[in-house]
Amino acid sequence: MRRGEVLGLGWRDLDLDGAELHIVQTLTTVNHQMVFTAPKTKRSRRLIYLDEETVPHIRLHDHADLRDVGVEGRNTPKGRVGTPRATQPSESRSTPTRM
């Protein structure tokens, strides 16, 4: 996955029971502002199947996130998977380029 895809990933983009995630938005910087945008191409908007070793790790992260922000915060547009307490996205330059 690309850096902007990881930072754009919301909890509602994950289906842990089905072991899949959907890339539907990315986080990018425009005029020194971080904004969520649609992926640039149709091929970038895609479904990624998760392996059986990854899902339990995401579930642990999911439980920690629920403990920090509760169900209400998790299911909002700000409910991000890759950010602490699912509130503010990290600046993309501080995140590795590929995951």
N, CA, C and O of each residue as an XYZ file, in Angstrom:
396
protein
N       0.832     -1.186      0.000
C       0.000      0.000      0.000
C       0.871      1.242      0.000
O       1.968      1.249      0.558
N       0.382      2.263     -0.617
C       1.081      3.547     -0.634
C       0.825      4.307      0.669
O      -0.175      4.082      1.350
N       1.730      5.192      0.993
C       1.640      5.976      2.236
C       0.303      6.700      2.362
O      -0.345      6.610      3.405
N      -0.119      7.412      1.330
C      -1.375      8.154      1.374
C      -2.591      7.251      1.536
O      -3.596      7.657      2.119
N      -2.499      6.012      1.015
C      -3.595      5.061      1.170
C      -3.718      4.600      2.618
O      -4.821      4.489      3.153
N      -2.578      4.333      3.244
C      -2.589      3.912      4.646
C      -3.155      5.028      5.521
O      -3.988      4.779      6.393
N      -2.703      6.247      5.289
C      -3.167      7.377      6.101
C      -4.622      7.726      5.824
O      -5.284      8.323      6.673
N      -5.129      7.364      4.654
C      -6.524      7.617      4.317
C      -7.470      6.511      4.742
O      -8.686      6.643      4.600
N      -6.924      5.419      5.261
C      -7.730      4.262      5.609
C      -8.566      4.514      6.864
O      -8.032      4.846      7.923
N      -9.860      4.354      6.731
C     -10.771      4.504      7.863
C     -11.234      3.144      8.350
O     -11.172      2.160      7.613
N     -11.700      3.087      9.593
C     -12.174      1.815     10.134
C     -13.309      1.245      9.307
O     -13.428      0.027      9.174
N     -14.145      2.110      8.749
C     -15.262      1.586      7.963
C     -14.822      1.060      6.594
O     -15.635      0.498      5.860
N     -13.546      1.238      6.245
C     -12.997      0.675      5.007
C     -12.487     -0.754      5.207
O     -12.092     -1.418      4.248
N     -12.497     -1.221      6.450
C     -12.012     -2.560      6.793
C     -13.161     -3.519      7.034
O     -14.160     -3.164      7.660
N     -13.014     -4.735      6.536
C     -13.919     -5.832      6.860
C     -13.034     -6.941      7.416
O     -12.524     -7.776      6.669
N     -12.855     -6.941      8.741
C     -11.944     -7.907      9.353
C     -12.509     -9.320      9.309
O     -11.742    -10.276      9.195
N     -13.817     -9.479      9.394
C     -14.407    -10.814      9.299
C     -14.197    -11.394      7.901
O     -13.991    -12.598      7.749
N     -14.250    -10.543      6.891
C     -14.002    -10.973      5.517
C     -12.545    -10.887      5.121
O     -12.188    -11.253      4.001
N     -11.693    -10.409      6.018
C     -10.238    -10.274      5.800
C      -9.935     -9.452      4.545
O      -9.175     -9.878      3.675
N     -10.550     -8.257      4.471
C     -10.288     -7.400      3.320
C     -10.388     -5.932      3.717
O     -11.037     -5.571      4.699
N      -9.726     -5.105      2.924
C      -9.839     -3.663      3.106
C     -10.037     -3.020      1.748
O      -9.598     -3.538      0.721
N     -10.704     -1.887      1.768
C     -11.051     -1.175      0.535
C     -10.302      0.148      0.507
O     -10.366      0.930      1.456
N      -9.596      0.390     -0.581
C      -8.924      1.671     -0.782
C      -9.923      2.577     -1.483
O     -10.223      2.384     -2.661
N     -10.443      3.573     -0.753
C     -11.450      4.474     -1.324
C     -11.036      5.938     -1.242
O     -11.657      6.801     -1.862
N      -9.972      6.218     -0.464
C      -9.471      7.591     -0.382
C      -8.010      7.577      0.021
O      -7.501      6.587      0.547
N      -7.347      8.687     -0.235
C      -5.953      8.853      0.156
C      -5.807     10.187      0.885
O      -6.640     11.084      0.756
N      -4.738     10.286      1.642
C      -4.415     11.548      2.305
C      -3.221     12.141      1.582
O      -2.203     11.475      1.390
N      -3.349     13.382      1.189
C      -2.271     14.049      0.471
C      -2.171     15.494      0.947
O      -3.047     15.987      1.657
N      -1.108     16.155      0.554
C      -0.915     17.556      0.918
C      -1.152     18.434     -0.308
O      -0.556     18.220     -1.364
N      -2.021     19.415     -0.154
C      -2.319     20.376     -1.218
C      -2.196     21.767     -0.611
O      -2.897     22.093      0.347
N      -1.310     22.586     -1.163
C      -1.091     23.939     -0.649
C      -0.831     23.946      0.862
O      -1.397     24.754      1.598
N       0.024     23.040      1.302
C       0.425     22.933      2.706
C      -0.717     22.527      3.634
O      -0.622     22.697      4.850
N      -1.793     21.993      3.064
C      -2.934     21.501      3.841
C      -3.099     20.012      3.557
O      -2.984     19.580      2.410
N      -3.369     19.229      4.598
C      -3.632     17.815      4.390
C      -5.101     17.641      4.039
O      -5.982     18.118      4.755
N      -5.361     16.947      2.923
C      -6.728     16.745      2.457
C      -6.916     15.288      2.039
O      -5.979     14.626      1.592
N      -8.146     14.807      2.194
C      -8.510     13.483      1.724
C      -9.037     13.618      0.309
O      -9.867     14.482      0.025
N      -8.556     12.766     -0.573
C      -8.994     12.786     -1.963
C      -9.279     11.360     -2.418
O      -8.856     10.391     -1.788
N     -10.001     11.258     -3.518
C     -10.224      9.945     -4.127
C      -8.910      9.481     -4.756
O      -8.089     10.312     -5.145
N      -8.699      8.175     -4.860
C      -7.506      7.693     -5.559
C      -7.449      8.249     -6.981
O      -8.479      8.521     -7.598
N      -6.229      8.411     -7.487
C      -6.046      9.074     -8.784
C      -6.611      8.285     -9.964
O      -7.117      8.880    -10.915
N      -6.533      6.967     -9.915
C      -6.988      6.153    -11.045
C      -7.984      5.099    -10.578
O      -8.095      4.830     -9.381
N      -8.707      4.501    -11.522
C      -9.654      3.437    -11.184
C      -8.929      2.234    -10.593
O      -9.456      1.565     -9.704
N      -7.726      1.957    -11.082
C      -6.954      0.821    -10.556
C      -6.498      1.060     -9.126
O      -6.284      0.107     -8.376
N      -6.346      2.336     -8.735
C      -5.934      2.653     -7.370
C      -7.060      2.406     -6.374
O      -6.809      2.099     -5.209
N      -8.299      2.540     -6.836
C      -9.465      2.249     -5.980
C      -9.651      0.739     -6.070
O     -10.091      0.211     -7.092
N      -9.302      0.042     -4.960
C      -9.256     -1.404     -5.065
C      -9.553     -2.087     -3.733
O      -9.657     -1.454     -2.682
N      -9.683     -3.406     -3.829
C      -9.895     -4.274     -2.689
C      -8.583     -5.015     -2.429
O      -7.962     -5.532     -3.358
N      -8.168     -5.064     -1.173
C      -6.958     -5.786     -0.786
C      -7.364     -6.860      0.207
O      -8.013     -6.581      1.215
N      -6.974     -8.088     -0.090
C      -7.255     -9.196      0.813
C      -6.155     -9.277      1.859
O      -4.971     -9.183      1.532
N      -6.543     -9.451      3.106
C      -5.602     -9.518      4.222
C      -5.270    -10.976      4.527
O      -6.145    -11.841      4.488
N      -3.998    -11.243      4.832
C      -3.619    -12.612      5.175
C      -4.023    -12.915      6.613
O      -4.314    -12.010      7.395
N      -4.035    -14.189      6.943
C      -4.532    -14.622      8.259
C      -3.668    -14.149      9.418
O      -4.143    -14.121     10.553
N      -2.423    -13.779      9.171
C      -1.563    -13.271     10.236
C      -1.783    -11.781     10.503
O      -1.501    -11.305     11.603
N      -2.273    -11.051      9.528
C      -2.458     -9.612      9.661
C      -3.718     -9.253     10.445
O      -3.709     -8.318     11.246
N      -4.791     -9.988     10.218
C      -6.081     -9.661     10.838
C      -6.004     -9.573     12.366
O      -6.528     -8.610     12.926
N      -5.373    -10.533     13.078
C      -5.305    -10.399     14.544
C      -4.562     -9.142     15.000
O      -4.918     -8.557     16.023
N      -3.543     -8.723     14.260
C      -2.815     -7.502     14.618
C      -3.710     -6.273     14.465
O      -3.680     -5.366     15.297
N      -4.499     -6.253     13.406
C      -5.421     -5.129     13.205
C      -6.502     -5.146     14.286
O      -6.903     -4.088     14.772
N      -6.972     -6.322     14.664
C      -7.980     -6.422     15.733
C      -7.445     -5.853     17.046
O      -8.176     -5.170     17.762
N      -6.181     -6.125     17.370
C      -5.585     -5.556     18.582
C      -5.568     -4.039     18.511
O      -5.898     -3.360     19.484
N      -5.178     -3.506     17.348
C      -5.163     -2.059     17.134
C      -6.590     -1.512     17.230
O      -6.815     -0.436     17.785
N      -7.541     -2.259     16.688
C      -8.950     -1.878     16.718
C      -9.436     -1.764     18.158
O     -10.104     -0.790     18.504
N      -9.117     -2.732     18.996
C      -9.562     -2.694     20.395
C      -8.938     -1.522     21.148
O      -9.609     -0.875     21.953
N      -7.680     -1.247     20.898
C      -7.025     -0.103     21.547
C      -7.682      1.199     21.102
O      -7.880      2.105     21.911
N      -8.022      1.294     19.815
C      -8.660      2.498     19.291
C     -10.048      2.680     19.907
O     -10.417      3.793     20.282
N     -10.802      1.617     20.011
C     -12.135      1.707     20.622
C     -12.033      2.152     22.073
O     -12.861      2.930     22.546
N     -11.020      1.662     22.780
C     -10.827      2.043     24.173
C     -10.525      3.544     24.275
O     -10.963      4.204     25.217
N      -9.770      4.081     23.295
C      -9.376      5.495     23.331
C     -10.493      6.442     22.908
O     -10.700      7.468     23.554
N     -11.215      6.123     21.843
C     -12.191      7.081     21.309
C     -13.630      6.611     21.378
O     -14.537      7.416     21.166
N     -13.878      5.341     21.668
C     -15.235      4.828     21.728
C     -15.814      4.608     20.342
O     -15.232      5.017     19.337
N     -16.952      3.967     20.305
C     -17.595      3.631     19.039
C     -17.945      4.884     18.251
O     -17.811      4.898     17.027
N     -18.391      5.938     18.932
C     -18.805      7.152     18.233
C     -17.649      7.764     17.441
O     -17.825      8.128     16.279
N     -16.482      7.881     18.048
C     -15.332      8.466     17.370
C     -14.782      7.578     16.279
O     -14.264      8.070     15.277
N     -14.889      6.280     16.462
C     -14.344      5.323     15.502
C     -15.107      5.346     14.187
O     -14.510      5.170     13.124
N     -16.403      5.557     14.240
C     -17.229      5.465     13.042
C     -17.468      6.800     12.344
O     -18.340      6.900     11.481
N     -16.714      7.806     12.703
C     -16.835      9.103     12.040
C     -15.822      9.175     10.903
O     -14.919      8.341     10.836
N     -15.949     10.147     10.012
C     -14.941     10.306      8.963
C     -13.537     10.491      9.520
O     -12.557     10.191      8.839
N     -13.428     10.985     10.764
C     -12.111     11.144     11.372
C     -11.592      9.836     11.958
O     -10.444      9.783     12.399
N     -12.402      8.784     11.976
C     -11.999      7.500     12.540
C     -10.979      6.808     11.661
O     -11.323      5.924     10.877
N      -9.729      7.207     11.790
C      -8.653      6.710     10.939
C      -7.977      5.504     11.569
O      -7.838      5.438     12.790
N      -7.564      4.567     10.763
C      -6.880      3.375     11.234
C      -5.439      3.686     11.619
O      -4.970      3.229     12.662
N      -4.739      4.443     10.809
C      -3.305      4.631     11.006
C      -2.893      5.820     11.835
O      -1.737      6.237     11.763
N      -3.799      6.390     12.628
C      -3.441      7.563     13.416
C      -3.728      7.327     14.892
O      -4.663      6.601     15.230
N      -2.945      7.923     15.764
C      -3.193      7.768     17.193
C      -4.562      8.314     17.583
O      -4.951      9.414     17.189
N      -5.262      7.534     18.350
C      -6.581      7.911     18.871
C      -7.572      8.299     17.774
O      -8.600      8.919     18.045
N      -7.254      7.930     16.543
C      -8.161      8.101     15.403
C      -8.713      9.510     15.286
O      -9.883      9.686     14.946
N      -7.905     10.502     15.558
C      -8.416     11.867     15.491
C      -7.751     12.662     14.380
O      -8.420     13.051     13.423
N      -6.478     12.909     14.479
C      -5.776     13.714     13.502
C      -4.851     12.856     12.655
O      -4.060     12.089     13.203
N      -4.927     12.963     11.342
C      -3.988     12.217     10.519
C      -2.575     12.752     10.698
O      -2.364     13.949     10.891
N      -1.628     11.853     10.631
C      -0.228     12.248     10.723
C       0.194     12.959      9.453
O      -0.387     12.739      8.390
N       1.191     13.802      9.559
C       1.738     14.398      8.351
C       2.408     13.290      7.561
O       3.199     12.524      8.112
N       2.103     13.198      6.298
C       2.527     12.057      5.500
C       4.045     11.915      5.398
O       4.531     10.801      5.203
N       4.804     12.992      5.522
C       6.256     12.883      5.412
C       6.866     12.072      6.553
O       7.986     11.580      6.415
N       6.167     11.921      7.664
C       6.697     11.176      8.788
C       6.364      9.687      8.707
O       6.715      8.924      9.607
N       5.690      9.271      7.638
C       5.281      7.894      7.445
C       6.088      7.274      6.315
O       6.352      7.946      5.318
N       6.493      5.994      6.443
C       7.227      5.353      5.342
C       6.441      5.408      4.042
O       5.211      5.464      4.057
N       7.142      5.392      2.926
C       6.530      5.520      1.615
C       5.622      4.349      1.266
O       4.541      4.547      0.711
N       6.044      3.149      1.582
C       5.261      1.942      1.267
C       5.100      1.083      2.507
O       5.975      1.064      3.373
N       3.983      0.370      2.596
C       3.732     -0.521      3.732
C       3.695     -1.947      3.232
O       3.497     -2.873      4.019
